[in-house]
Amino acid sequence: MKNEFKIIANLLPPQSRVLDVGCGDGTLIEALIKEKNIDARGIELGEDKVKECISKGLSVIEGDAETELSQFPDKAFDFVILSQTLQAFYQPENVLAQLLRIGDKVIISIPNFGYWQIRASLLFLGKMPVTKSLPYTWYNTPNLHMCSIKDFYQFCEKKKIKLDRVIGINGEKISSIYRINLEIKNLLSEVGIFLIS
């Protein structure tokens, strides 16, 4: 399991009710069920990935989170997870509102566009960067709304969304992010994980 998923799993108490939005092949859901006895479910846009999840015995439905989250009742889950998908939505603000409505708490992870290697690629090469967390070129990327850890942190503050915990990941290194160290962590973290409510 990749480091990001381990950190997300550590944020979840055993036996929680969890919805993984954009769950892919179900790797995270599978780990949460096995390791933490979590009641985990998923929604995924890709038909092939949904079939893969179902073949593993996972409770996953095919659907477009951008338009279908409204079908879930208020506070249906203890936690809703959105792992490196927020930037691919046409209306990320609306999706966030739905996530906060259907979950008591929400875990969002984002590739950090403020990471120093991305800044250096733009500055020195004059090209859109291709990195481990942003593996696409400009013309085939699913990413529509790129943001940095700092951008999302400030968005949460502006919208009065409570930042329960913010974590930066750089390879295997993890660190907590607060307002006081936001600038440096925005520069040094490849991925940001936000626990919000």
Backbone as a printed PyTorch tensor [residue, N CA C, xyz], in Angstrom:
tensor([[[  0.8540,  -1.1840,   0.0000],
         [  0.0000,   0.0000,   0.0000],
         [  0.8930,   1.2380,   0.0000]],

        [[  0.5520,   2.2200,  -0.8510],
         [  1.3890,   3.4050,  -0.9370],
         [  1.2690,   4.2550,   0.3310]],

        [[  2.2940,   5.0630,   0.5630],
         [  2.4120,   5.8570,   1.7850],
         [  1.1740,   6.7170,   2.0310]],

        [[  0.6570,   7.3300,   0.9960],
         [ -0.5420,   8.1720,   1.1260],
         [ -1.7060,   7.3750,   1.7310]],

        [[ -1.9180,   6.1560,   1.2440],
         [ -3.0090,   5.3260,   1.7490],
         [ -2.7720,   4.9080,   3.2000]],

        [[ -1.5200,   4.6680,   3.5650],
         [ -1.2070,   4.3210,   4.9570],
         [ -1.5760,   5.4730,   5.8850]],

        [[ -1.2550,   6.6910,   5.4620],
         [ -1.5690,   7.8760,   6.2760],
         [ -3.0820,   8.0480,   6.4000]],

        [[ -3.7830,   7.8870,   5.2940],
         [ -5.2490,   7.9830,   5.3260],
         [ -5.8210,   6.9290,   6.2650]],

        [[ -5.3380,   5.7010,   6.1550],
         [ -5.8200,   4.6170,   7.0220],
         [ -5.5910,   4.9580,   8.4940]],

        [[ -4.4610,   5.5690,   8.8110],
         [ -4.1590,   5.9310,  10.2050],
         [ -5.0790,   7.0180,  10.7510]],

        [[ -5.7060,   7.7830,   9.8760],
         [ -6.6360,   8.8280,  10.3070],
         [ -8.0230,   8.2680,  10.6550]],

        [[ -8.2510,   7.0150,  10.2900],
         [ -9.5730,   6.4110,  10.4450],
         [ -9.6370,   5.4700,  11.6440]],

        [[-10.6100,   5.6630,  12.5360],
         [-10.7740,   4.7120,  13.6310],
         [-11.3510,   3.3890,  13.1200]],

        [[-11.0260,   2.2740,  13.7820],
         [-11.6120,   0.9860,  13.3810],
         [-13.1410,   1.0580,  13.3930]],

        [[-13.7400,   0.2810,  12.5210],
         [-15.1930,   0.1100,  12.4270],
         [-15.9410,   1.3740,  12.0010]],

        [[-15.2340,   2.3080,  11.3680],
         [-15.8910,   3.5000,  10.8290],
         [-16.6940,   3.1320,   9.5870]],

        [[-17.6460,   3.9700,   9.2520],
         [-18.3680,   3.8670,   7.9810],
         [-17.6910,   4.8480,   7.0200]],

        [[-17.1610,   4.3190,   5.9080],
         [-16.3300,   5.1310,   5.0100],
         [-16.8060,   4.9930,   3.5680]],

        [[-16.8360,   6.1330,   2.8620],
         [-17.0800,   6.1410,   1.4260],
         [-15.8260,   6.6560,   0.7440]],

        [[-15.2850,   5.8620,  -0.1740],
         [-14.1210,   6.2680,  -0.9700],
         [-14.6330,   6.7160,  -2.3360]],

        [[-14.5380,   8.0050,  -2.5980],
         [-15.0420,   8.5910,  -3.8450],
         [-13.9050,   8.5760,  -4.8690]],

        [[-14.1630,   7.9410,  -6.0150],
         [-13.1110,   7.7720,  -7.0150],
         [-12.1420,   6.7130,  -6.5330]],

        [[-12.6760,   5.5610,  -6.1480],
         [-11.8970,   4.5340,  -5.4380],
         [-10.9660,   3.7250,  -6.3310]],

        [[-11.0010,   3.9520,  -7.6350],
         [-10.0820,   3.2340,  -8.5220],
         [-10.2930,   1.7320,  -8.4550]],

        [[ -9.1980,   0.9970,  -8.3000],
         [ -9.2810,  -0.4730,  -8.2790],
         [ -9.6270,  -1.0330,  -6.8980]],

        [[ -9.9040,  -0.1450,  -5.9340],
         [-10.3320,  -0.5970,  -4.6100],
         [ -9.2150,  -0.9370,  -3.6490]],

        [[ -7.9800,  -0.5900,  -3.9890],
         [ -6.8320,  -0.9160,  -3.1340],
         [ -7.0140,  -0.3870,  -1.7100]],

        [[ -7.4240,   0.8710,  -1.5850],
         [ -7.5870,   1.4620,  -0.2570],
         [ -8.7500,   0.8120,   0.4870]],

        [[ -9.8720,   0.6380,  -0.1790],
         [-11.0390,   0.0160,   0.4620],
         [-10.6730,  -1.3660,   0.9930]],

        [[-10.0080,  -2.1390,   0.1570],
         [ -9.6150,  -3.5040,   0.5380],
         [ -8.7440,  -3.4940,   1.7950]],

        [[ -7.7820,  -2.5810,   1.8440],
         [ -6.8890,  -2.4890,   3.0040],
         [ -7.6510,  -2.0640,   4.2560]],

        [[ -8.5710,  -1.1200,   4.1180],
         [ -9.3360,  -0.6450,   5.2690],
         [-10.2090,  -1.7440,   5.8590]],

        [[-10.8030,  -2.5430,   5.0030],
         [-11.6470,  -3.6530,   5.4700],
         [-10.8000,  -4.6910,   6.1950]],

        [[ -9.6760,  -5.0720,   5.5970],
         [ -8.8300,  -6.1260,   6.1700],
         [ -8.1130,  -5.6870,   7.4380]],

        [[ -7.5540,  -4.4810,   7.4100],
         [ -6.6770,  -4.0590,   8.5050],
         [ -7.3950,  -3.3420,   9.6450]],

        [[ -8.5520,  -2.7260,   9.3700],
         [ -9.1960,  -1.9170,  10.4060],
         [-10.6740,  -2.2510,  10.6160]],

        [[-11.1440,  -3.3200,   9.9450],
         [-12.5380,  -3.7400,  10.0850],
         [-13.4930,  -2.5750,   9.8240]],

        [[-13.1990,  -1.8200,   8.7740],
         [-13.9880,  -0.6370,   8.4150],
         [-15.0640,  -1.0320,   7.4120]],

        [[-16.2420,  -0.4730,   7.5860],
         [-17.3370,  -0.6600,   6.6400],
         [-17.1000,   0.3220,   5.4980]],

        [[-16.3510,  -0.1170,   4.4870],
         [-15.9160,   0.7670,   3.4020],
         [-16.6640,   0.4510,   2.1170]],

        [[-17.0850,   1.5180,   1.4750],
         [-17.7750,   1.4180,   0.1910],
         [-17.1330,   2.4080,  -0.7740]],

        [[-17.4320,   2.2520,  -2.0610],
         [-16.8230,   3.1450,  -3.0280],
         [-17.7550,   3.5400,  -4.1440]],

        [[-17.4150,   4.6340,  -4.7760],
         [-18.0530,   5.0630,  -6.0150],
         [-16.9240,   5.3670,  -6.9990]],

        [[-17.0730,   4.8720,  -8.2250],
         [-16.0040,   4.9760,  -9.2160],
         [-16.6290,   5.1840, -10.5940]],

        [[-16.0410,   6.0710, -11.3740],
         [-16.5390,   6.3920, -12.7050],
         [-16.1760,   5.3150, -13.7290]],

        [[-14.9840,   4.7320, -13.6160],
         [-14.4970,   3.7870, -14.6170],
         [-15.1250,   2.4100, -14.4980]],

        [[-15.8280,   1.9890, -15.5400],
         [-16.5350,   0.7030, -15.5280],
         [-15.5920,  -0.4690, -15.2720]],

        [[-14.4110,  -0.4600, -15.9100],
         [-13.4560,  -1.5570, -15.7240],
         [-12.9780,  -1.6380, -14.2790]],

        [[-12.7590,  -0.4750, -13.6640],
         [-12.3000,  -0.4540, -12.2730],
         [-13.4030,  -0.9240, -11.3240]],

        [[-14.6480,  -0.5720, -11.6360],
         [-15.7780,  -1.0360, -10.8240],
         [-15.8490,  -2.5610, -10.8870]],

        [[-15.7210,  -3.1170, -12.0980],
         [-15.7410,  -4.5770, -12.2610],
         [-14.6150,  -5.2300, -11.4700]],

        [[-13.4390,  -4.5970, -11.4820],
         [-12.2960,  -5.1290, -10.7290],
         [-12.6020,  -5.1280,  -9.2280]],

        [[-13.2000,  -4.0540,  -8.7440],
         [-13.5760,  -3.9630,  -7.3280],
         [-14.5850,  -5.0440,  -6.9590]],

        [[-15.5940,  -5.1930,  -7.7890],
         [-16.6410,  -6.1830,  -7.5230],
         [-16.0620,  -7.5900,  -7.5370]],

        [[-15.1080,  -7.8300,  -8.4380],
         [-14.4710,  -9.1630,  -8.4920],
         [-13.6810,  -9.4610,  -7.2240]],

        [[-13.2970,  -8.4070,  -6.4950],
         [-12.6040,  -8.5720,  -5.2050],
         [-13.5910,  -8.6770,  -4.0460]],

        [[-14.8890,  -8.5920,  -4.3590],
         [-15.9100,  -8.6610,  -3.3240],
         [-16.1610,  -7.3440,  -2.6160]],

        [[-15.7640,  -6.2310,  -3.2320],
         [-15.9220,  -4.9170,  -2.6110],
         [-17.2550,  -4.2860,  -3.0060]],

        [[-17.8080,  -3.4930,  -2.1200],
         [-19.0790,  -2.8160,  -2.3460],
         [-18.8080,  -1.4750,  -3.0340]],

        [[-18.8270,  -1.5010,  -4.3560],
         [-18.5180,  -0.3190,  -5.1600],
         [-19.5920,  -0.1630,  -6.2280]],

        [[-20.0370,   1.0850,  -6.4170],
         [-21.0030,   1.3640,  -7.4730],
         [-20.3460,   2.2270,  -8.5440]],

        [[-20.8490,   2.0780,  -9.7550],
         [-20.3690,   2.9230, -10.8520],
         [-21.1670,   4.2150, -10.8420]],

        [[-20.4640,   5.3350, -10.8720],
         [-21.1620,   6.6060, -10.8830],
         [-20.2070,   7.7720, -11.0070]],

        [[-20.7560,   8.8930, -11.4100],
         [-20.0120,  10.1340, -11.5610],
         [-20.2170,  10.9630, -10.2990]],

        [[-19.1770,  11.0890,  -9.5040],
         [-19.2780,  11.8030,  -8.2260],
         [-19.6810,  13.2600,  -8.4290]],

        [[-19.3460,  13.8060,  -9.5560],
         [-19.6780,  15.2080,  -9.8200],
         [-21.1970,  15.4300,  -9.8190]],

        [[-21.9450,  14.4280, -10.2710],
         [-23.3920,  14.6050, -10.4040],
         [-24.2160,  13.6960,  -9.4960]],

        [[-23.6130,  12.6490,  -8.9350],
         [-24.4150,  11.6480,  -8.2310],
         [-24.2440,  11.6060,  -6.7200]],

        [[-23.3820,  12.4380,  -6.1540],
         [-23.2330,  12.4470,  -4.6920],
         [-24.4920,  12.9560,  -4.0000]],

        [[-25.3000,  13.7330,  -4.7110],
         [-26.5250,  14.2810,  -4.1230],
         [-27.5100,  13.1850,  -3.7410]],

        [[-27.3360,  11.9760,  -4.2620],
         [-28.2350,  10.8640,  -3.9540],
         [-27.9730,  10.2650,  -2.5740]],

        [[-26.8110,  10.5600,  -1.9860],
         [-26.4980,  10.0320,  -0.6530],
         [-27.1640,  10.9020,   0.4080]],

        [[-27.6970,  10.2860,   1.4850],
         [-28.3170,  11.0870,   2.5490],
         [-27.2760,  11.8460,   3.3770]],

        [[-27.7270,  12.8800,   4.0650],
         [-26.8610,  13.6530,   4.9540],
         [-26.2400,  12.7400,   6.0020]],

        [[-24.9470,  12.9590,   6.2640],
         [-24.1950,  12.2470,   7.3120],
         [-24.3580,  10.7270,   7.2270]],

        [[-24.3540,  10.2030,   6.0010],
         [-24.4730,   8.7650,   5.7830],
         [-23.1950,   8.0200,   6.1670]],

        [[-22.0680,   8.7440,   6.2470],
         [-20.7790,   8.1190,   6.5340],
         [-20.0430,   8.8910,   7.6180]],

        [[-19.1890,   8.1710,   8.3550],
         [-18.3250,   8.8330,   9.3350],
         [-17.2370,   9.6310,   8.6130]],

        [[-16.7100,   9.0320,   7.5450],
         [-15.6390,   9.6550,   6.7640],
         [-15.9090,   9.4560,   5.2820]],

        [[-15.5940,  10.4910,   4.5020],
         [-15.5920,  10.3790,   3.0490],
         [-14.1720,  10.6950,   2.5970]],

        [[-13.6450,   9.8640,   1.7130],
         [-12.2750,  10.0210,   1.2250],
         [-12.3040,  10.4080,  -0.2530]],

        [[-11.5000,  11.4000,  -0.5920],
         [-11.3060,  11.7950,  -1.9850],
         [ -9.8060,  11.9010,  -2.2110]],

        [[ -9.2430,  10.8680,  -2.8070],
         [ -7.7900,  10.7720,  -2.9500],
         [ -7.3340,  11.2070,  -4.3440]],

        [[ -6.6640,  12.3470,  -4.3900],
         [ -6.0600,  12.8980,  -5.6100],
         [ -7.0250,  12.9250,  -6.7900]],

        [[ -8.2520,  13.3820,  -6.4990],
         [ -9.2780,  13.4610,  -7.5330],
         [ -9.9120,  14.8440,  -7.6090]],

        [[ -9.8070,  15.6350,  -6.5650],
         [-10.4800,  16.9360,  -6.5080],
         [-10.1620,  17.7960,  -7.7280]],

        [[ -8.9130,  17.7610,  -8.1550],
         [ -8.4740,  18.6170,  -9.2640],
         [ -9.0600,  18.1920, -10.6100]],

        [[ -9.6890,  17.0310, -10.6750],
         [-10.2420,  16.5440, -11.9380],
         [-11.7130,  16.9070, -12.1270]],

        [[-12.3380,  17.5140, -11.1120],
         [-13.7500,  17.8710, -11.2150],
         [-13.9270,  19.2250, -11.9000]],

        [[-15.0410,  19.3640, -12.6100],
         [-15.3690,  20.6440, -13.2280],
         [-15.7430,  21.6750, -12.1770]],

        [[-16.4370,  21.2340, -11.1320],
         [-16.8780,  22.1440, -10.0760],
         [-16.4510,  21.6000,  -8.7110]],

        [[-15.1600,  21.7190,  -8.3770],
         [-14.6560,  21.1360,  -7.1280],
         [-15.3230,  21.7070,  -5.8750]],

        [[-15.7360,  22.9600,  -5.9190],
         [-16.3770,  23.5650,  -4.7510],
         [-17.7080,  22.8690,  -4.4380]],

        [[-18.4710,  22.5530,  -5.4880],
         [-19.7440,  21.8410,  -5.3010],
         [-19.5120,  20.4260,  -4.7840]],

        [[-18.4970,  19.7560,  -5.3160],
         [-18.1740,  18.3960,  -4.8680],
         [-17.7970,  18.4170,  -3.3860]],

        [[-16.9760,  19.3830,  -2.9840],
         [-16.5930,  19.5030,  -1.5700],
         [-17.8020,  19.7050,  -0.6720]],

        [[-18.7440,  20.5300,  -1.1080],
         [-19.9490,  20.7610,  -0.3220],
         [-20.7270,  19.4570,  -0.1400]],

        [[-20.7940,  18.6510,  -1.1860],
         [-21.4870,  17.3590,  -1.0900],
         [-20.7480,  16.4020,  -0.1490]],

        [[-19.4260,  16.3720,  -0.2470],
         [-18.6370,  15.4890,   0.6240],
         [-18.8530,  15.8520,   2.0850]],

        [[-18.8300,  17.1480,   2.3900],
         [-19.0170,  17.6070,   3.7650],
         [-20.4510,  17.3720,   4.2460]],

        [[-21.3780,  17.2890,   3.3320],
         [-22.7670,  17.0100,   3.6890],
         [-22.9670,  15.5320,   4.0340]],

        [[-22.3670,  14.6410,   3.2440],
         [-22.6300,  13.2080,   3.4410],
         [-21.7010,  12.5440,   4.4460]],

        [[-20.6030,  13.2130,   4.8300],
         [-19.6920,  12.6490,   5.8170],
         [-19.5330,  13.5470,   7.0270]],

        [[-19.3300,  12.9430,   8.1970],
         [-19.0220,  13.7460,   9.3820],
         [-17.6910,  14.4590,   9.2010]],

        [[-16.7320,  13.7220,   8.6210],
         [-15.4140,  14.2750,   8.3170],
         [-15.0200,  13.8310,   6.9140]],

        [[-14.1390,  14.6220,   6.2980],
         [-13.7080,  14.3400,   4.9310],
         [-12.1910,  14.3450,   4.8840]],

        [[-11.6410,  13.3690,   4.1800],
         [-10.1930,  13.3180,   3.9520],
         [ -9.9500,  13.5720,   2.4610]],

        [[ -9.2180,  14.6390,   2.1860],
         [ -8.8920,  15.0270,   0.8090],
         [ -7.3810,  14.9400,   0.6490]],

        [[ -6.9240,  14.2910,  -0.4200],
         [ -5.5010,  14.3950,  -0.7400],
         [ -5.3760,  15.0410,  -2.1180]],

        [[ -4.3350,  15.8670,  -2.2510],
         [ -4.1210,  16.5750,  -3.5130],
         [ -2.6420,  16.5050,  -3.9050]],

        [[ -2.3760,  16.4050,  -5.2130],
         [ -0.9940,  16.6100,  -5.6460],
         [ -0.6960,  18.1000,  -5.4850]],

        [[  0.4490,  18.4250,  -4.9350],
         [  0.7610,  19.8140,  -4.5950],
         [  1.4520,  20.5250,  -5.7560]],

        [[  0.7320,  21.4270,  -6.3950],
         [  1.2980,  22.1780,  -7.5120],
         [  2.3170,  23.2130,  -7.0460]],

        [[  2.4190,  23.4210,  -5.7260],
         [  3.4110,  24.3340,  -5.1740],
         [  4.7260,  23.6660,  -4.8150]],

        [[  4.8410,  22.3470,  -5.0640],
         [  6.0590,  21.5780,  -4.7610],
         [  7.2520,  22.1390,  -5.5480]],

        [[  8.4200,  22.1570,  -4.9100],
         [  9.5830,  22.8290,  -5.5040],
         [  9.9720,  22.2720,  -6.8720]],

        [[  9.8190,  20.9540,  -7.1000],
         [ 10.2090,  20.3900,  -8.4020],
         [  9.2910,  20.8900,  -9.5150]],

        [[  8.0320,  21.0940,  -9.1830],
         [  7.0880,  21.6240, -10.1670],
         [  7.4280,  23.0750, -10.4720]],

        [[  7.7030,  23.8400,  -9.4200],
         [  8.0950,  25.2380,  -9.6190],
         [  9.3690,  25.3250, -10.4590]],

        [[ 10.3380,  24.4610, -10.1750],
         [ 11.6130,  24.4800, -10.9000],
         [ 11.4220,  24.1160, -12.3710]],

        [[ 10.5600,  23.1360, -12.6330],
         [ 10.3070,  22.7420, -14.0190],
         [  9.7310,  23.9100, -14.8190]],

        [[  8.7790,  24.6110, -14.2100],
         [  8.2000,  25.7670, -14.8930],
         [  9.2270,  26.8860, -15.0620]],

        [[ 10.0070,  27.1420, -14.0040],
         [ 10.9610,  28.2410, -14.0140],
         [ 12.1270,  27.9940, -14.9740]],

        [[ 12.7360,  26.8090, -14.8680],
         [ 13.9670,  26.5600, -15.6190],
         [ 13.7510,  25.9260, -16.9930]],

        [[ 12.7130,  25.0980, -17.1150],
         [ 12.4760,  24.4390, -18.3910],
         [ 11.3690,  25.1250, -19.1940]],

        [[ 10.5730,  25.9260, -18.4980],
         [  9.4780,  26.6030, -19.1820],
         [  8.3950,  25.6530, -19.6580]],

        [[  8.2970,  24.4850, -19.0000],
         [  7.3330,  23.4670, -19.4220],
         [  6.4730,  23.0290, -18.2440]],

        [[  5.2640,  22.5770, -18.5570],
         [  4.4220,  21.9920, -17.5260],
         [  5.1260,  20.7270, -17.0220]],

        [[  5.1940,  20.5620, -15.7140],
         [  5.9580,  19.4640, -15.1470],
         [  5.2650,  18.1090, -15.2650]],

        [[  6.0840,  17.0710, -15.3190],
         [  5.6150,  15.6930, -15.2090],
         [  6.3790,  15.0920, -14.0400]],

        [[  5.6370,  14.7230, -12.9880],
         [  6.2540,  14.1590, -11.7830],
         [  5.5090,  12.8930, -11.3820]],

        [[  5.9740,  12.2630, -10.3060],
         [  5.3240,  11.0530,  -9.8010],
         [  3.8700,  11.3290,  -9.4130]],

        [[  3.6120,  12.4680,  -8.7760],
         [  2.2410,  12.7740,  -8.3630],
         [  1.4320,  13.4710,  -9.4660]],

        [[  2.1030,  13.9660, -10.4870],
         [  1.4540,  14.5740, -11.6570],
         [  2.0420,  13.9410, -12.9210]],

        [[  1.6690,  12.6830, -13.2140],
         [  2.3510,  11.9350, -14.2650],
         [  1.8920,  12.2070, -15.6960]],

        [[  1.0380,  13.2000, -15.8990],
         [  0.5040,  13.4600, -17.2330],
         [  1.1750,  14.6720, -17.8760]],

        [[  1.1370,  14.7040, -19.2090],
         [  1.5870,  15.8940, -19.9230],
         [  0.4000,  16.8510, -20.0450]],

        [[  0.6550,  18.0570, -20.4450],
         [ -0.3850,  19.0850, -20.4560],
         [ -1.5910,  18.7180, -21.3180]],

        [[ -1.3710,  17.9340, -22.3790],
         [ -2.4530,  17.6630, -23.3290],
         [ -3.2730,  16.4140, -23.0000]],

        [[ -2.8090,  15.5730, -22.0710],
         [ -3.6010,  14.3790, -21.7490],
         [ -3.9440,  14.2750, -20.2590]],

        [[ -3.8100,  15.3790, -19.5540],
         [ -4.0820,  15.3580, -18.1180],
         [ -5.5830,  15.4150, -17.8240]],

        [[ -6.0340,  14.6600, -16.8150],
         [ -7.4250,  14.7890, -16.3840],
         [ -7.6070,  15.9790, -15.4340]],

        [[ -6.4930,  16.6260, -15.0730],
         [ -6.5370,  17.6950, -14.0790],
         [ -7.0280,  19.0050, -14.6940]],

        [[ -8.0840,  19.5470, -14.0900],
         [ -8.6740,  20.7870, -14.5790],
         [ -8.3780,  21.9610, -13.6560]],

        [[ -8.3040,  21.6920, -12.3500],
         [ -8.1440,  22.7450, -11.3460],
         [ -6.9550,  22.4070, -10.4460]],

        [[ -5.7780,  22.7010, -10.9200],
         [ -4.5960,  22.4250, -10.1170],
         [ -4.5200,  23.4240,  -8.9690]],

        [[ -4.0970,  22.9440,  -7.8070],
         [ -3.9070,  23.8550,  -6.6830],
         [ -2.7280,  23.3660,  -5.8500]],

        [[ -2.2850,  24.2340,  -4.9880],
         [ -1.2060,  23.8870,  -4.0710],
         [ -1.8010,  23.6080,  -2.6890]],

        [[ -0.9780,  23.0850,  -1.8050],
         [ -1.3930,  22.9030,  -0.4170],
         [ -1.8370,  24.2430,   0.1620]],

        [[ -1.0780,  25.2810,  -0.1280],
         [ -1.3990,  26.6230,   0.3710],
         [ -2.7520,  27.0940,  -0.1640]],

        [[ -3.0100,  26.8660,  -1.4600],
         [ -4.2950,  27.2410,  -2.0540],
         [ -5.4580,  26.5810,  -1.3100]],

        [[ -5.3430,  25.2550,  -1.1040],
         [ -6.4550,  24.5300,  -0.4910],
         [ -6.6090,  24.9010,   0.9850]],

        [[ -5.4970,  25.0970,   1.6670],
         [ -5.5150,  25.5330,   3.0630],
         [ -6.2800,  26.8560,   3.1880]],

        [[ -5.9220,  27.8040,   2.3260],
         [ -6.5640,  29.1240,   2.3700],
         [ -8.0290,  29.0570,   1.9230]],

        [[ -8.3390,  28.1720,   0.9850],
         [ -9.7280,  27.9680,   0.5690],
         [-10.5690,  27.5040,   1.7650]],

        [[-10.0520,  26.5390,   2.5150],
         [-10.7680,  26.0350,   3.6920],
         [-10.9860,  27.1410,   4.7170]],

        [[ -9.9650,  27.9500,   4.9490],
         [-10.1090,  29.0700,   5.8900],
         [-11.1840,  30.0580,   5.4120]],

        [[-11.1480,  30.3810,   4.1360],
         [-12.1020,  31.3430,   3.5700],
         [-13.5370,  30.8230,   3.6670]],

        [[-13.7300,  29.5200,   3.4400],
         [-15.0630,  28.9210,   3.4310],
         [-15.4950,  28.4400,   4.8170]],

        [[-14.6680,  28.7310,   5.8310],
         [-14.9710,  28.3290,   7.2170],
         [-15.0840,  26.8130,   7.3580]],

        [[-14.2560,  26.1000,   6.5990],
         [-14.1590,  24.6430,   6.7130],
         [-13.0820,  24.3520,   7.7500]],

        [[-13.4050,  23.5540,   8.7380],
         [-12.4680,  23.2820,   9.8260],
         [-11.3470,  22.3590,   9.3470]],

        [[-10.1220,  22.8000,   9.5520],
         [ -8.9310,  21.9990,   9.2320],
         [ -8.5560,  21.2150,  10.4940]],

        [[ -9.0070,  19.9760,  10.5780],
         [ -8.7150,  19.1540,  11.7560],
         [ -7.2570,  18.6950,  11.7700]],

        [[ -6.7360,  18.3910,  10.5840],
         [ -5.3390,  17.9520,  10.4840],
         [ -4.8960,  18.1410,   9.0450]],

        [[ -3.6590,  18.6120,   8.8610],
         [ -3.0820,  18.7550,   7.5210],
         [ -1.7060,  18.1040,   7.5500]],

        [[ -1.4550,  17.2400,   6.5600],
         [ -0.2170,  16.4660,   6.5140],
         [  0.4290,  16.6440,   5.1410]],

        [[  1.7310,  16.8540,   5.1320],
         [  2.4920,  16.9220,   3.8870],
         [  3.2830,  15.6380,   3.7040]],

        [[  3.3590,  15.1570,   2.4640],
         [  4.1260,  13.9510,   2.1450],
         [  5.2010,  14.3160,   1.1340]],

        [[  6.4170,  13.8690,   1.4090],
         [  7.5190,  13.9910,   0.4590],
         [  8.2420,  12.6530,   0.4770]],

        [[  7.9380,  11.8070,  -0.5080],
         [  8.4870,  10.4540,  -0.5160],
         [  7.9380,   9.6810,   0.6660]],

        [[  8.8370,   9.1890,   1.5180],
         [  8.4270,   8.4570,   2.7190],
         [  8.2970,   9.3750,   3.9330]],

        [[  8.6850,  10.6340,   3.7730],
         [  8.6430,  11.5760,   4.8950],
         [  7.2660,  12.2220,   4.9910]],

        [[  6.7670,  12.3130,   6.2330],
         [  5.5090,  13.0000,   6.4560],
         [  5.7140,  14.0650,   7.5270]],

        [[  4.9260,  15.1190,   7.4370],
         [  5.0270,  16.1760,   8.4390],
         [  3.6870,  16.8760,   8.5760]],

        [[  3.4390,  17.3920,   9.7710],
         [  2.2080,  18.1440,  10.0170],
         [  2.3660,  19.5600,   9.4800]],

        [[  1.2610,  20.0870,   8.9820],
         [  1.2630,  21.4370,   8.4230],
         [  0.3170,  22.3090,   9.2410]],

        [[  0.8300,  23.4850,   9.6000],
         [  0.0560,  24.4860,  10.3310],
         [  0.2300,  25.8210,   9.6080]],

        [[ -0.5310,  26.8110,   9.9950],
         [ -0.3880,  28.1320,   9.3790],
         [  1.0560,  28.6310,   9.4940]],

        [[  1.7110,  28.3650,  10.6370],
         [  3.0590,  28.8910,  10.8920],
         [  4.1260,  28.3010,   9.9530]],

        [[  3.9250,  27.0520,   9.4760],
         [  4.9290,  26.4440,   8.5930],
         [  4.3760,  26.1790,   7.1880]],

        [[  3.2560,  26.8160,   6.8680],
         [  2.5730,  26.5680,   5.5950],
         [  3.4590,  26.8580,   4.3830]],

        [[  4.1930,  27.9560,   4.4050],
         [  5.0150,  28.3280,   3.2410],
         [  6.0640,  27.2610,   2.9290]],

        [[  6.8020,  26.8380,   3.9520],
         [  7.8860,  25.8670,   3.7140],
         [  7.3380,  24.4810,   3.3710]],

        [[  6.2520,  24.0820,   4.0270],
         [  5.6720,  22.7600,   3.7370],
         [  5.0400,  22.7400,   2.3530]],

        [[  4.5070,  23.8720,   1.9080],
         [  3.9640,  23.9770,   0.5560],
         [  5.0720,  23.7880,  -0.4750]],

        [[  6.2550,  24.2580,  -0.1530],
         [  7.4120,  24.1280,  -1.0410],
         [  7.9770,  22.7080,  -1.0510]],

        [[  7.9600,  22.0300,   0.1080],
         [  8.6650,  20.7540,   0.2700],
         [  7.7920,  19.5040,   0.2120]],

        [[  6.4740,  19.6620,   0.1210],
         [  5.5750,  18.4980,   0.1250],
         [  5.0460,  18.2220,  -1.2750]],

        [[  5.1630,  16.9820,  -1.6870],
         [  4.6830,  16.5820,  -3.0100],
         [  3.1720,  16.3720,  -3.0180]],

        [[  2.6490,  15.9080,  -1.8670],
         [  1.2190,  15.6320,  -1.7270],
         [  0.7420,  16.2160,  -0.4080]],

        [[ -0.4790,  16.7400,  -0.3820],
         [ -1.0880,  17.2180,   0.8530],
         [ -2.3000,  16.3800,   1.1930]],

        [[ -2.4660,  16.0640,   2.4770],
         [ -3.6460,  15.3420,   2.9610],
         [ -4.3440,  16.2300,   3.9820]],

        [[ -5.6360,  16.4470,   3.7910],
         [ -6.4250,  17.3230,   4.6520],
         [ -7.5560,  16.5300,   5.2880]],

        [[ -7.6300,  16.5700,   6.6140],
         [ -8.7880,  16.0370,   7.3370],
         [ -9.6220,  17.2520,   7.7230]],

        [[-10.8220,  17.3420,   7.1250],
         [-11.6530,  18.5370,   7.3020],
         [-13.0460,  18.1570,   7.7930]],

        [[-13.7230,  19.1600,   8.3560],
         [-15.1110,  18.9320,   8.7910],
         [-15.8650,  20.2530,   8.7490]]])
